[in-house]
Amino acid sequence: MLKRLIRCGLLGCIGLAAFGMLFVSQTETGFVEPISVLLLMMVLYMGFRPIFYWLSALTKQKLKWIIGLALILTVAIAILVVTQIRIQLFGDIWHIQIMAAKIAAGNFKWDEWILQYPQLVPLTYLYSIFVRLGNGIGFGFYPFFYAYNIILMIGTIGLVIHILWRRSPAVGAFSAIVALVTPLFYSFMIQVGYTDGASIFVLVLLVDLFDQIRLKWQQILLVSLAFSYAYLMRPNVIIFLVALLIIGGFSWKKNPPQFKKTSQMFVACLIGIFLAIGTGKVIDQVNHYNPQNKDAYPTVHWIYMGLNQATLGEYNSTDRYYTLDHKGYSTANAADLAGIEKRLSEYNPVSLLAHWYQKYLILWKSGSFQMLTDYQGSYITAPGWLLQNNGTFILLIQTYSKALMGLFLLAMLLDFWRKKQLKINSILLSLLTIFGISLFHTLLWEVKTRYQFMTFGLIFLVGILSLTNQIEVPSRIWQRPKVKAIVLISLPMLILLSSLLMGQYVNKKSSDSNYWKQ
């Protein structure tokens, strides 16, 4: 019964994500025409098929050469992007870099912004190390900053290739080629980095370790260290533990070796959390930072913000200043709790479901996951052709990204639908993590398009595998009369509903003059 419930829940989550990606046209970068996205998605599928068939006919040695060449080209493109295109940064990432330079110079008068967000301290300290290294050898901060981001990016791609190679060398090589033409790897992940790169890399690493037949003690230690690093950077990776609990519940008694491996990973991740908490305290002490300072946001602030009907639960300046106006941690905490109670009383079951629906689509409406806008302002340096045609370039990238992500999600939906029995493996662990994070932000926390980006490595992994499965064994699901009837009846109504709800979203954003200044 539980397996059937999980399977139906995942099917619903994947289906709604695919719908948002393909049919919600208004994104942070502007209007993206759904018909163009659908047509490009079909073109991509028709283009990928012969490439995969060609790879399937090659020897392992030739596939290794192709993977090596693809990785070299990926790194070359990444280096070309960061050296030729510099983007003005603002918000969290700007405050972090400024504070990192101050720490490196021995100035521990903390930026007010970071006093409000204690979770930014570990990354600030890491960047201060980059500043010291750069100053020490005369290179400056940015070579280390970009090198760190590119290493996380290429490490993620390499891990995906490694996981898929074990299943099929041709699929591994195919993933290397698709990564080469995936814009998300060349934008926010290397230009801004933030905490997303770390979480993307570690989540794929943990799935790679889970994919092993058994775990050696060195690998268990690596799980603890990797999870500790990810938790320091982005605490909501704790959703991975929930996914492990579900996997452990399914494998208990029925698959003892897998239950043992899952238990080992779960305990190792718990140890990682304690390591992260201890390391965080040391970092705070060394850098003279008080995480309980009077300006720090209470945890319930994010729940309060997530219940804001006017902004659809998205990060907003109104709720930010509401909390800041209540001086002191305990006072702000009490104010947010009172605000949560008041906002909950304003909902009824229908309006709450509509609110969750809109929040979910915010996470899944943008193929770039807001990577072209978040924390990024105007260009500092860029090629002339890009400056002259920036609007067109952004529209093309967004259309292409939505088509590629839509293709991944649709392939995941068809592949998961075809497998009537729930297979307890690393792919299920990936799906539970991806959509567990979606549901965390939808049902409980505040939301932003970028928050789904931390799962992109897992989305890329499962998307590539599902896509190649569809290429090898094309699904006949759309030939079933019942499926056709359901789609023909429900799709127009869903499009109309989404248009109305997202229209409300756009109007709210347009009326908030401070939105782009956050």
Salt bridges, closest charged atoms under 4 A:
GLU28 OE1 - LYS365 NZ 3.11
ASP111 OD2 - HIS95 ND1 3.01
ASP196 OD2 - ARG234 NH2 3.95
ASP196 OD1 - ARG450 NH1 2.84
ASP208 OD1 - HIS162 ND1 3.17
ASP208 OD1 - ARG166 NH2 2.89
ASP211 OD2 - ARG166 NH2 2.81
ASP211 OD2 - ARG167 NH1 2.86
ASP295 OD1 - LYS294 NZ 3.41
GLU314 OE1 - LYS509 NZ 3.11
ASP319 OD1 - ARG343 NH2 2.79
ASP336 OD2 - HIS301 ND1 3.81
GLU346 OE2 - LYS342 NZ 2.79
ASP374 OD1 - LYS448 NZ 3.19
ASP374 OD2 - ARG450 NE 2.50
ASP415 OD1 - ARG418 NH2 3.28
ASP415 OD2 - LYS419 NZ 3.24
